[in-house]
Amino acid sequence: MKGSPKKTTELITSLCAALVLGVVVLVSQTDVISAQSSNFQGGAPEVSETPDMRNIRILFPAGVRSSWHSHTWGQLLMIEEGIGLHQIRGRAIEEFYPGEPYWTPADIEHWHGAHPDHDALQLTIYEGSVEWLDPVTDSQYSGVRVRPQSRSAD
């Protein structure tokens, strides 16, 4: 059985379209691979994504802070704008400025938030769960503040 000329034309057109699409995909992927290869030297890094890792930005208005809490994995904080405060239970309150990262290890009770006179935009990265504890009192929030030695500009 011979097909009609219309079906033959459709088949040839479909094959050509598939071939063109395949070439476009191959060329675009080659460009991506080449671009990635040119950005790293000495080997190829391995990228992995963790579905339960959270990264969020929190804007704490002046005077706002979290309750005491801890993280099962730990928490990485960085102030992007303003002045942030962070305290590990039993220690002095530390002031953080934009670009200064702070790591809180797993199961360490702490709080963080904004300076009383300045908002703080905070980037937060953590994995696992959070155990929320008691609120930070005004007296605790008004405690002695220090600048961490390793981050001071002096």
DSSP file (Angstrom, degrees, kcal/mol; ACC not computed):
  #  RESIDUE AA STRUCTURE BP1 BP2  ACC     N-H-->O    O-->H-N    N-H-->O    O-->H-N    TCO  KAPPA ALPHA  PHI   PSI    X-CA   Y-CA   Z-CA
    1    1 A M              0   0    0      0, 0.0     2,-0.4     0, 0.0     0, 0.0   0.000 360.0 360.0 360.0 131.7    0.0    0.0    0.0
    2    2 A K        -     0   0    0      1,-0.0     2,-0.1     0, 0.0     0, 0.0  -0.822 360.0-127.2-101.6 137.1    1.3    3.3   -1.0
    3    3 A G        -     0   0    0     -2,-0.4    -1,-0.0     1,-0.1     0, 0.0  -0.346  31.3 -97.2 -78.0 162.4    0.6    6.4    1.1
    4    4 A S     >  -     0   0    0      1,-0.1     4,-2.1    -2,-0.1     3,-0.2  -0.405  30.1-115.0 -74.1 155.1   -0.9    9.6   -0.3
    5    5 A P  H  > S+     0   0    0      0, 0.0     4,-2.2     0, 0.0     5,-0.2   0.832 116.9  57.3 -59.5 -31.4    1.4   12.4   -1.3
    6    6 A K  H  > S+     0   0    0      2,-0.2     4,-2.2     1,-0.2     5,-0.1   0.926 107.8  45.6 -66.2 -43.7   -0.1   14.6    1.5
    7    7 A K  H  > S+     0   0    0      2,-0.2     4,-2.4     1,-0.2    -1,-0.2   0.875 112.0  52.2 -66.7 -37.5    0.9   12.0    4.2
    8    8 A T  H  X S+     0   0    0     -4,-2.1     4,-2.5     2,-0.2    -1,-0.2   0.914 109.9  48.6 -64.7 -41.9    4.4   11.6    2.7
    9    9 A T  H  X S+     0   0    0     -4,-2.2     4,-2.6     2,-0.2    -2,-0.2   0.906 111.5  49.8 -64.3 -42.0    4.8   15.4    2.8
   10   10 A E  H  X S+     0   0    0     -4,-2.2     4,-2.5     2,-0.2    -2,-0.2   0.896 111.3  49.5 -63.2 -40.5    3.6   15.5    6.4
   11   11 A L  H  X S+     0   0    0     -4,-2.4     4,-2.5     2,-0.2    -2,-0.2   0.924 112.9  45.8 -64.9 -45.5    6.0   12.7    7.4
   12   12 A I  H  X S+     0   0    0     -4,-2.5     4,-2.4     2,-0.2    -2,-0.2   0.911 113.7  49.8 -64.9 -41.8    9.0   14.4    5.7
   13   13 A T  H  X S+     0   0    0     -4,-2.6     4,-2.5     2,-0.2    -2,-0.2   0.914 111.6  48.6 -62.6 -43.7    8.0   17.8    7.3
   14   14 A S  H  X S+     0   0    0     -4,-2.5     4,-2.6     2,-0.2    -2,-0.2   0.917 111.6  49.0 -63.4 -44.1    7.7   16.1   10.8
   15   15 A L  H  X S+     0   0    0     -4,-2.5     4,-2.4     2,-0.2    -2,-0.2   0.906 112.3  48.6 -62.6 -41.9   11.1   14.4   10.4
   16   16 A C  H  X S+     0   0    0     -4,-2.4     4,-2.7     2,-0.2    -2,-0.2   0.916 111.8  49.2 -64.1 -42.7   12.8   17.7    9.3
   17   17 A A  H  X S+     0   0    0     -4,-2.5     4,-2.7     2,-0.2    -2,-0.2   0.916 111.9  48.5 -63.2 -42.7   11.2   19.5   12.2
   18   18 A A  H  X S+     0   0    0     -4,-2.6     4,-2.5     2,-0.2    -1,-0.2   0.899 112.1  49.6 -63.8 -40.1   12.4   16.8   14.7
   19   19 A L  H  X S+     0   0    0     -4,-2.4     4,-2.2     2,-0.2    -2,-0.2   0.924 112.3  47.0 -64.5 -45.0   15.9   17.0   13.2
   20   20 A V  H  X S+     0   0    0     -4,-2.7     4,-2.6     2,-0.2    -2,-0.2   0.923 112.8  49.5 -62.8 -44.4   16.0   20.8   13.5
   21   21 A L  H  X S+     0   0    0     -4,-2.7     4,-2.6     1,-0.2     5,-0.2   0.915 110.1  51.2 -60.9 -43.7   14.7   20.6   17.0
   22   22 A G  H  X S+     0   0    0     -4,-2.5     4,-2.5     1,-0.2    -1,-0.2   0.905 110.9  47.9 -60.4 -42.6   17.3   18.0   17.9
   23   23 A V  H  X S+     0   0    0     -4,-2.2     4,-2.8     2,-0.2     5,-0.2   0.917 111.4  50.7 -64.8 -43.2   20.1   20.1   16.5
   24   24 A V  H  X S+     0   0    0     -4,-2.6     4,-2.7     2,-0.2     5,-0.2   0.932 112.7  45.8 -60.7 -46.5   18.9   23.2   18.3
   25   25 A V  H  X S+     0   0    0     -4,-2.6     4,-2.6     2,-0.2     5,-0.2   0.927 113.9  48.8 -62.4 -45.5   18.8   21.3   21.7
   26   26 A L  H  X S+     0   0    0     -4,-2.5     4,-2.1    -5,-0.2    -2,-0.2   0.923 114.0  45.5 -62.0 -44.9   22.2   19.8   21.1
   27   27 A V  H  X S+     0   0    0     -4,-2.8     4,-2.1     2,-0.2    -2,-0.2   0.917 114.0  48.3 -65.5 -43.4   23.7   23.2   20.2
   28   28 A S  H  X S+     0   0    0     -4,-2.7     4,-1.9    -5,-0.2    -2,-0.2   0.900 112.9  48.0 -67.0 -38.5   22.1   25.0   23.1
   29   29 A Q  H  X S+     0   0    0     -4,-2.6     4,-2.9    -5,-0.2    -1,-0.2   0.882 109.1  53.8 -66.8 -37.7   23.2   22.3   25.6
   30   30 A T  H  X S+     0   0    0     -4,-2.1     4,-2.7    -5,-0.2    -2,-0.2   0.899 108.2  50.4 -62.8 -39.6   26.7   22.4   24.2
   31   31 A D  H  X S+     0   0    0     -4,-2.1     4,-2.6     2,-0.2    -2,-0.2   0.912 111.7  47.6 -63.5 -42.1   26.8   26.2   24.8
   32   32 A V  H  X S+     0   0    0     -4,-1.9     4,-2.7     2,-0.2     5,-0.2   0.935 113.6  47.0 -64.4 -46.4   25.6   25.6   28.4
   33   33 A I  H  X S+     0   0    0     -4,-2.9     4,-2.6     1,-0.2    -2,-0.2   0.912 113.6  48.7 -62.2 -42.7   28.2   22.9   29.0
   34   34 A S  H  X S+     0   0    0     -4,-2.7     4,-2.0    -5,-0.2    -2,-0.2   0.914 111.8  48.9 -63.8 -42.5   30.9   25.1   27.4
   35   35 A A  H  X S+     0   0    0     -4,-2.6     4,-0.8     2,-0.2    -2,-0.2   0.921 113.3  46.9 -63.4 -43.6   29.9   28.1   29.6
   36   36 A Q  H >X S+     0   0    0     -4,-2.7     3,-0.9     1,-0.2     4,-0.6   0.916 111.4  51.5 -64.5 -42.0   29.9   26.0   32.7
   37   37 A S  H >< S+     0   0    0     -4,-2.6     3,-0.8     1,-0.2    -1,-0.2   0.861 107.0  53.4 -63.3 -35.2   33.2   24.4   31.9
   38   38 A S  H 3< S+     0   0    0     -4,-2.0    -1,-0.2     1,-0.2    -2,-0.2   0.662 102.9  58.8 -75.9 -14.1   34.8   27.8   31.3
   39   39 A N  H << S+     0   0    0     -3,-0.9     2,-0.4    -4,-0.8    -1,-0.2   0.586 106.3  49.3 -89.5 -10.5   33.6   29.0   34.8
   40   40 A F    <<  -     0   0    0     -3,-0.8     2,-0.3    -4,-0.6     3,-0.2  -0.988  66.0-162.0-132.8 138.8   35.5   26.3   36.7
   41   41 A Q        +     0   0    0     -2,-0.4    -3,-0.0     1,-0.1    -2,-0.0  -0.875  68.2  28.3-118.0 151.8   39.1   25.2   36.5
   42   42 A G  S    S-     0   0    0     -2,-0.3     2,-0.3     2,-0.0    -1,-0.1   0.576 124.0 -27.4  82.2   9.7   40.7   22.0   37.7
   43   43 A G  S    S-     0   0    0     -3,-0.2     0, 0.0    -6,-0.1     0, 0.0  -0.808  81.1 -67.8 139.3 180.0   37.6   19.8   37.4
   44   44 A A        -     0   0    0     -2,-0.3     2,-0.1    -4,-0.0    -7,-0.1  -0.925  43.0-131.6-110.2 125.6   33.9   20.0   37.6
   45   45 A P        -     0   0    0      0, 0.0     2,-0.6     0, 0.0    -2,-0.0  -0.379  19.0-126.5 -70.5 153.8   32.1   20.9   40.8
   46   46 A E        -     0   0    0     -2,-0.1     2,-0.5     2,-0.0     0, 0.0  -0.908  21.3-156.8-103.6 123.7   29.2   18.7   41.9
   47   47 A V        +     0   0    0     -2,-0.6     2,-0.4     2,-0.0     0, 0.0  -0.846  13.5 178.6-101.8 131.7   26.0   20.6   42.6
   48   48 A S        -     0   0    0     -2,-0.5     2,-0.4     2,-0.0    -2,-0.0  -0.993  15.9-149.9-132.1 143.1   23.3   19.0   44.9
   49   49 A E        -     0   0    0     -2,-0.4    -2,-0.0     2,-0.0     0, 0.0  -0.926   7.4-149.5-111.9 135.9   20.0   20.5   46.0
   50   50 A T    >   -     0   0    0     -2,-0.4     3,-1.6     1,-0.1    -2,-0.0  -0.909   3.0-154.5-106.3 117.3   18.6   19.5   49.3
   51   51 A P  T 3  S+     0   0    0      0, 0.0    -1,-0.1     0, 0.0    -2,-0.0   0.769  93.1  48.5 -65.4 -24.3   14.8   19.6   49.3
   52   52 A D  T 3  S+     0   0    0      2,-0.1    76,-0.6    75,-0.0     2,-0.4   0.352  85.1 105.9 -99.4   8.7   14.5   20.2   53.1
   53   53 A M  E <   -A  127   0A   0     -3,-1.6     2,-0.4    74,-0.2    74,-0.2  -0.738  57.5-155.9 -85.3 132.8   17.0   23.1   53.2
   54   54 A R  E     -A  126   0A   0     72,-3.6    72,-2.2    -2,-0.4     2,-0.4  -0.888  15.8-177.7-110.5 138.5   15.3   26.5   53.6
   55   55 A N  E     +A  125   0A   0     -2,-0.4     2,-0.3    70,-0.2    70,-0.2  -0.971  18.8 160.3-132.1 122.0   16.6   29.8   52.6
   56   56 A I  E     -A  124   0A   0     68,-2.3    68,-3.0    -2,-0.4     2,-0.5  -0.946  35.1-132.4-138.1 155.7   14.5   32.8   53.3
   57   57 A R  E     -A  123   0A   0     -2,-0.3     2,-0.5    66,-0.2    66,-0.2  -0.938  23.5-168.6-107.4 133.1   14.8   36.6   53.7
   58   58 A I  E     -A  122   0A   0     64,-2.8    64,-3.0    -2,-0.5     2,-0.8  -0.986  12.5-151.5-124.1 127.2   13.2   38.1   56.8
   59   59 A L  E     -A  121   0A   0     -2,-0.5    62,-0.2    62,-0.2    55,-0.1  -0.874  13.0-166.6 -97.6 110.7   12.7   41.8   57.3
   60   60 A F  E     -A  120   0A   0     60,-3.0    60,-2.4    -2,-0.8     3,-0.1  -0.871  15.5-139.2 -94.4 113.6   12.8   42.6   61.0
   61   61 A P    >   -     0   0    0      0, 0.0     3,-2.5     0, 0.0    53,-0.4  -0.339  48.1 -67.1 -63.7 157.4   11.5   46.1   61.7
   62   62 A A  T 3  S+     0   0    0      1,-0.3    57,-0.2    55,-0.1     3,-0.1  -0.168 125.4  15.4 -46.9 131.1   13.4   48.0   64.4
   63   63 A G  T 3  S+     0   0    0     52,-1.8     2,-0.3    55,-0.4    -1,-0.3   0.310  95.3 123.9  86.8  -8.4   12.9   46.4   67.8
   64   64 A V    <   +     0   0    0     -3,-2.5    50,-2.9    51,-0.3     2,-0.3  -0.686  31.7 165.1 -90.2 138.8   11.5   43.1   66.4
   65   65 A R  B     -D  113   0B   0     -2,-0.3    48,-0.2    48,-0.3    71,-0.1  -0.962  33.5-108.6-145.9 162.4   13.1   39.8   67.4
   66   66 A S        -     0   0    0     46,-2.5    70,-0.3    -2,-0.3     2,-0.1  -0.295  38.6-102.9 -79.4 171.4   12.4   36.1   67.3
   67   67 A S        -     0   0    0     68,-0.2    45,-0.2     1,-0.2    -1,-0.1  -0.435  55.2 -75.7 -79.6 168.6   11.6   34.0   70.4
   68   68 A W  S    S+     0   0    0     66,-2.5    65,-3.0    -2,-0.1     2,-0.3  -0.430  71.8 151.4 -60.4 142.0   14.4   31.8   71.8
   69   69 A H  E     -EF 110 132B   0     41,-2.3    41,-2.5    63,-0.2     2,-0.3  -0.974  32.6-143.8-162.4 171.3   14.7   28.7   69.5
   70   70 A S  E     - F   0 131B   0     61,-1.4    61,-2.8    -2,-0.3     2,-0.4  -0.959  12.5-136.5-141.7 161.7   17.1   26.1   68.3
   71   71 A H  E     - F   0 130B   0     34,-0.4    36,-3.0    -2,-0.3    37,-0.3  -0.940  11.9-139.5-120.7 141.0   17.7   24.2   65.0
   72   72 A T  S    S+     0   0    0     57,-2.3    56,-0.1    -2,-0.4    34,-0.1   0.774 107.2  26.7 -70.2 -24.9   18.3   20.5   64.6
   73   73 A W  S    S-     0   0    0     54,-0.8    33,-0.5     1,-0.4     2,-0.2   0.662 116.4-108.6-106.0 -24.3   20.9   21.2   61.8
   74   74 A G        -     0   0    0     53,-0.3    53,-0.7    31,-0.3    -1,-0.4  -0.597  29.8-103.7 112.0 179.4   22.1   24.7   62.8
   75   75 A Q  E     -CB 104 126A   0     29,-2.3    29,-2.9    -2,-0.2     2,-0.5  -0.990  12.2-152.3-149.9 135.3   21.5   28.0   61.1
   76   76 A L  E     -CB 103 125A   0     49,-2.9    49,-2.5    -2,-0.3     2,-0.3  -0.942  22.4-175.6-107.1 123.6   23.5   30.4   58.9
   77   77 A L  E     +CB 102 124A   0     25,-3.0    25,-2.7    -2,-0.5     2,-0.3  -0.878   9.8 178.1-116.7 149.5   22.4   34.0   59.1
   78   78 A M  E     -CB 101 123A   0     45,-1.8    45,-3.3    -2,-0.3     2,-0.5  -0.926  24.9-134.3-149.7 129.9   23.6   37.1   57.2
   79   79 A I  E     + B   0 122A   0     21,-0.9    20,-2.6    18,-0.4    21,-0.4  -0.693  20.7 179.7 -80.5 127.7   22.4   40.6   57.5
   80   80 A E  E     +     0   0A   0     41,-3.6     2,-0.3    -2,-0.5    42,-0.2   0.761  69.9   8.4 -97.3 -32.9   21.9   42.2   54.1
   81   81 A E  E    S+ B   0 121A   0     40,-1.2    40,-2.4    16,-0.1    -1,-0.4  -0.994 112.0   4.0-146.7 147.2   20.7   45.6   55.2
   82   82 A G  E    S- B   0 120A   0     -2,-0.3     2,-0.4    38,-0.2    38,-0.2  -0.435  95.4 -49.4  85.1-154.8   20.5   47.4   58.6
   83   83 A I        -     0   0    0     36,-1.4    32,-2.0    14,-0.1     2,-0.3  -0.990  51.6-163.0-128.0 124.0   21.8   46.1   61.9
   84   84 A G  E     -HG  96 114B   0     12,-2.7    12,-3.0    -2,-0.4     2,-0.4  -0.738   5.3-149.0-105.1 154.2   21.0   42.7   63.2
   85   85 A L  E     +HG  95 113B   0     28,-2.8    28,-2.1    -2,-0.3     2,-0.3  -0.932  14.7 178.4-120.3 146.8   21.2   41.3   66.7
   86   86 A H  E     -HG  94 112B   0      8,-1.9     8,-3.3    -2,-0.4     2,-0.4  -0.992   2.1-176.5-146.3 138.4   21.9   37.7   67.7
   87   87 A Q  E     - G   0 111B   0     24,-2.3    24,-1.8    -2,-0.3     2,-0.4  -0.985  17.5-151.6-142.3 131.6   22.3   36.1   71.1
   88   88 A I  E >   - G   0 110B   0      4,-0.5     3,-2.5    -2,-0.4    22,-0.3  -0.842  50.0 -91.6 -91.4 135.6   23.2   32.6   72.3
   89   89 A R  T 3  S+     0   0    0     20,-2.4     3,-0.1    -2,-0.4    20,-0.1  -0.218 113.6  18.7 -53.3 128.5   21.6   31.9   75.6
   90   90 A G  T 3  S+     0   0    0      1,-0.4    -1,-0.3    -3,-0.0     2,-0.2   0.359 111.2  90.2  92.4  -4.4   24.0   32.9   78.4
   91   91 A R  S <  S-     0   0    0     -3,-2.5    -1,-0.4     1,-0.1     3,-0.1  -0.688  84.1 -84.9-117.4 172.4   26.2   35.1   76.2
   92   92 A A        -     0   0    0     -2,-0.2    -4,-0.5     1,-0.1     2,-0.3  -0.327  49.4 -99.3 -70.5 158.1   26.2   38.8   75.3
   93   93 A I  E     - i   0 145B   0     51,-2.1    53,-2.9    -6,-0.1     2,-0.4  -0.640  39.1-146.8 -76.4 134.3   24.1   40.1   72.4
   94   94 A E  E     -Hi  86 146B   0     -8,-3.3    -8,-1.9    -2,-0.3     2,-0.4  -0.885   1.2-141.3-108.7 137.3   26.1   40.5   69.2
   95   95 A E  E     -H   85   0B   0     51,-2.5     2,-0.4    -2,-0.4   -10,-0.2  -0.790  18.0-165.3 -94.7 136.6   25.5   43.2   66.6
   96   96 A F  E     -H   84   0B   0    -12,-3.0   -12,-2.7    -2,-0.4     3,-0.1  -0.968   2.7-159.8-126.2 141.5   25.9   42.2   62.9
   97   97 A Y    >   -     0   0    0     -2,-0.4     3,-1.8   -14,-0.2   -18,-0.4  -0.669  44.5 -59.4-113.0 167.3   26.2   44.5   59.9
   98   98 A P  T 3  S+     0   0    0      0, 0.0   -18,-0.2     0, 0.0    -1,-0.2  -0.132 121.3  18.6 -51.9 136.3   25.6   43.8   56.2
   99   99 A G  T 3  S+     0   0    0    -20,-2.6   -19,-0.1     1,-0.2   -18,-0.0   0.406  90.8 122.4  86.3  -1.1   27.7   41.1   54.7
  100  100 A E    <   -     0   0    0     -3,-1.8   -21,-0.9   -21,-0.4    -1,-0.2  -0.837  48.9-153.9 -98.8 111.7   28.7   39.5   58.0
  101  101 A P  E     -C   78   0A   0      0, 0.0     2,-0.4     0, 0.0   -23,-0.2  -0.472   7.8-165.9 -81.1 154.9   27.7   35.8   58.3
  102  102 A Y  E     -C   77   0A   0    -25,-2.7   -25,-3.0    -2,-0.1     2,-0.5  -0.968   5.5-155.8-143.2 126.2   26.9   34.1   61.5
  103  103 A W  E     -C   76   0A   0     -2,-0.4   -27,-0.2   -27,-0.2   -29,-0.0  -0.882   3.2-166.4-102.7 127.8   26.7   30.3   62.1
  104  104 A T  E     -C   75   0A   0    -29,-2.9   -29,-2.3    -2,-0.5     3,-0.1  -0.968  24.7-130.3-109.6 117.7   24.7   29.0   65.0
  105  105 A P    >   -     0   0    0      0, 0.0     3,-1.1     0, 0.0   -34,-0.4  -0.080  38.0 -73.2 -62.8 166.8   25.4   25.2   65.6
  106  106 A A  T 3  S+     0   0    0    -33,-0.5   -34,-0.2     1,-0.2     3,-0.1  -0.256 113.5  11.5 -60.2 144.6   22.7   22.6   66.0
  107  107 A D  T 3  S+     0   0    0    -36,-3.0     2,-0.5     1,-0.2    -1,-0.2   0.672  88.3 136.5  62.5  22.6   20.7   22.5   69.2
  108  108 A I    <   -     0   0    0     -3,-1.1     2,-0.3   -37,-0.3   -37,-0.3  -0.892  54.7-128.8-100.5 123.4   22.0   25.9   70.5
  109  109 A E        +     0   0    0     -2,-0.5   -20,-2.4   -39,-0.1     2,-0.3  -0.559  49.1 139.0 -73.5 129.3   19.3   28.1   72.0
  110  110 A H  E     -EG  69  88B   0    -41,-2.5   -41,-2.3    -2,-0.3     2,-0.3  -0.951  36.4-148.2-157.1 170.7   19.4   31.6   70.5
  111  111 A W  E     - G   0  87B   0    -24,-1.8   -24,-2.3    -2,-0.3     2,-0.3  -0.947  12.6-172.4-140.6 163.1   17.4   34.5   69.2
  112  112 A H  E     + G   0  86B   0     -2,-0.3   -46,-2.5   -26,-0.2     2,-0.3  -0.984  20.7 120.4-153.1 158.5   17.9   37.0   66.4
  113  113 A G  E     -DG  65  85B   0    -28,-2.1   -28,-2.8    -2,-0.3   -48,-0.3  -0.932  54.0 -36.7 176.2-154.5   16.3   40.2   65.1
  114  114 A A  E     - G   0  84B   0    -50,-2.9   -30,-0.2   -53,-0.4     5,-0.1  -0.600  54.4-102.2 -98.9 155.4   16.7   43.9   64.5
  115  115 A H  B >   -J  118   0C   0    -32,-2.0   -52,-1.8     3,-0.5     3,-0.6  -0.330  40.6-109.7 -61.4 153.2   18.5   46.6   66.5
  116  116 A P  T 3  S+     0   0    0      0, 0.0    -1,-0.1     0, 0.0     3,-0.1   0.803 117.3  32.0 -60.5 -27.3   16.1   48.8   68.5
  117  117 A D  T 3  S+     0   0    0      1,-0.1     2,-0.4   -55,-0.1   -55,-0.1   0.426 117.5  54.3-110.4  -0.3   16.8   51.7   66.2
  118  118 A H  B <  S-J  115   0C   0     -3,-0.6    -3,-0.5   -35,-0.2   -55,-0.4  -0.997  73.4-124.5-140.7 136.3   17.4   50.0   62.8
  119  119 A D        -     0   0    0     -2,-0.4   -36,-1.4   -57,-0.2     2,-0.4  -0.288  26.4-148.9 -64.2 161.9   15.5   47.5   60.6
  120  120 A A  E     -AB  60  82A   0    -60,-2.4   -60,-3.0   -38,-0.2     2,-0.7  -0.957   9.6-158.3-140.2 121.2   17.4   44.4   59.6
  121  121 A L  E     -AB  59  81A   0    -40,-2.4   -41,-3.6    -2,-0.4   -40,-1.2  -0.890  26.0-168.3 -95.5 118.0   17.0   42.4   56.4
  122  122 A Q  E     -AB  58  79A   0    -64,-3.0   -64,-2.8    -2,-0.7     2,-0.5  -0.909  21.2-149.3-118.2 132.5   18.3   39.0   57.2
  123  123 A L  E     -AB  57  78A   0    -45,-3.3   -45,-1.8    -2,-0.4     2,-0.4  -0.877  23.3-168.1 -93.7 128.7   19.1   36.0   55.0
  124  124 A T  E     -AB  56  77A   0    -68,-3.0   -68,-2.3    -2,-0.5     2,-0.4  -0.973  11.7-178.2-124.4 130.9   18.5   32.7   56.8
  125  125 A I  E     +AB  55  76A   0    -49,-2.5   -49,-2.9    -2,-0.4     2,-0.3  -0.993  19.9 143.9-128.6 125.2   19.6   29.3   55.7
  126  126 A Y  E     -AB  54  75A   0    -72,-2.2   -72,-3.6    -2,-0.4     2,-0.3  -0.986  29.1-152.4-154.8 163.2   18.8   26.2   57.7
  127  127 A E  E     +A   53   0A   0    -53,-0.7   -54,-0.8    -2,-0.3   -53,-0.3  -0.918  61.2  21.5-132.9 157.5   17.8   22.6   57.4
  128  128 A G  S    S-     0   0    0    -76,-0.6     2,-0.2    -2,-0.3    -2,-0.1  -0.538  98.6 -35.5  85.2-151.3   15.8   20.3   59.6
  129  129 A S        -     0   0    0     -2,-0.2   -57,-2.3     2,-0.0     2,-0.4  -0.690  44.1-132.0-114.4 164.3   13.4   21.5   62.2
  130  130 A V  E     -F   71   0B   0     -2,-0.2     2,-0.7   -59,-0.2   -59,-0.2  -0.940   9.6-152.3-113.7 133.5   13.1   24.5   64.6
  131  131 A E  E     -F   70   0B   0    -61,-2.8   -61,-1.4    -2,-0.4     2,-0.3  -0.924  16.9-149.9-105.8 110.5   12.2   24.1   68.2
  132  132 A W  E     +F   69   0B   0     -2,-0.7   -63,-0.2   -63,-0.2     2,-0.1  -0.623  21.7 174.2 -83.3 137.1   10.5   27.3   69.4
  133  133 A L        -     0   0    0    -65,-3.0    -1,-0.1    -2,-0.3   -66,-0.1  -0.133  39.8 -29.9-120.0-148.0   11.0   28.2   73.1
  134  134 A D        -     0   0    0      1,-0.1   -66,-2.5   -67,-0.1    -1,-0.3  -0.310  69.1 -95.7 -75.7 155.5   10.1   31.1   75.4
  135  135 A P        -     0   0    0      0, 0.0     2,-0.6     0, 0.0   -68,-0.2  -0.316  37.9-109.0 -65.4 151.9    9.7   34.7   74.1
  136  136 A V        -     0   0    0    -70,-0.3   -71,-0.1   -71,-0.1     2,-0.0  -0.752  39.4-135.0 -80.8 121.8   12.7   37.1   74.5
  137  137 A T     >  -     0   0    0     -2,-0.6     4,-2.6     1,-0.1     5,-0.2  -0.287  17.9-111.9 -75.0 162.6   11.8   39.6   77.2
  138  138 A D  H  > S+     0   0    0      1,-0.2     4,-1.8     2,-0.2    -1,-0.1   0.879 120.4  54.3 -60.3 -37.3   12.4   43.3   76.9
  139  139 A S  H  4 S+     0   0    0      2,-0.2    -1,-0.2     1,-0.2    -3,-0.0   0.917 110.2  44.8 -64.0 -44.3   15.0   43.0   79.6
  140  140 A Q  H >4 S+     0   0    0      1,-0.2     3,-1.5     2,-0.2    -2,-0.2   0.920 112.9  51.4 -64.3 -43.5   16.9   40.3   77.7
  141  141 A Y  H 3< S+     0   0    0     -4,-2.6    -1,-0.2     1,-0.3    -2,-0.2   0.808 108.0  52.9 -63.7 -30.7   16.6   42.2   74.5
  142  142 A S  T 3< S+     0   0    0     -4,-1.8    -1,-0.3    -5,-0.2    -2,-0.2   0.282  87.9 122.4 -88.6  10.4   18.0   45.4   76.2
  143  143 A G  S <  S-     0   0    0     -3,-1.5     2,-0.1     1,-0.2    -3,-0.1   0.053  76.9 -57.7 -66.4 179.7   21.1   43.5   77.5
  144  144 A V        -     0   0    0      1,-0.0   -51,-2.1   -50,-0.0     2,-0.4  -0.382  55.3-153.8 -63.1 130.0   24.7   44.3   76.8
  145  145 A R  E     -i   93   0B   0    -53,-0.2     2,-0.3    -3,-0.1   -51,-0.2  -0.882  14.5-179.7-109.4 140.5   25.5   44.4   73.1
  146  146 A V  E     -i   94   0B   0    -53,-2.9   -51,-2.5    -2,-0.4     0, 0.0  -0.910  28.8-122.8-131.7 160.3   29.0   43.7   71.7
  147  147 A R        -     0   0    0     -2,-0.3     5,-0.1   -53,-0.2   -51,-0.1  -0.919  41.2-110.0 -98.8 126.9   30.6   43.6   68.2
  148  148 A P    >>  -     0   0    0      0, 0.0     3,-1.5     0, 0.0     4,-1.0  -0.340  23.0-132.8 -56.9 133.5   32.2   40.3   67.6
  149  149 A Q  G >4 S+     0   0    0      1,-0.3     3,-0.7     2,-0.2     5,-0.1   0.877 103.1  56.3 -56.0 -42.9   36.0   40.8   67.6
  150  150 A S  G 34 S+     0   0    0      1,-0.2    -1,-0.3     3,-0.0    -3,-0.0   0.655 114.1  40.1 -69.7 -13.0   36.6   38.8   64.4
  151  151 A R  G <4 S+     0   0    0     -3,-1.5    -1,-0.2   -51,-0.0    -2,-0.2   0.512  86.4 114.1-110.9  -8.1   34.2   41.1   62.5
  152  152 A S    <<  -     0   0    0     -4,-1.0    -3,-0.0    -3,-0.7     0, 0.0  -0.322  62.2-139.9 -70.2 149.2   35.0   44.5   63.9
  153  153 A A              0   0    0      1,-0.2    -1,-0.1    -2,-0.0    -4,-0.0   0.552 360.0 360.0 -83.1  -8.6   36.6   47.0   61.5
  154  154 A D              0   0    0     -5,-0.1    -1,-0.2     0, 0.0    -2,-0.1   0.490 360.0 360.0 -73.3 360.0   39.0   48.3   64.2
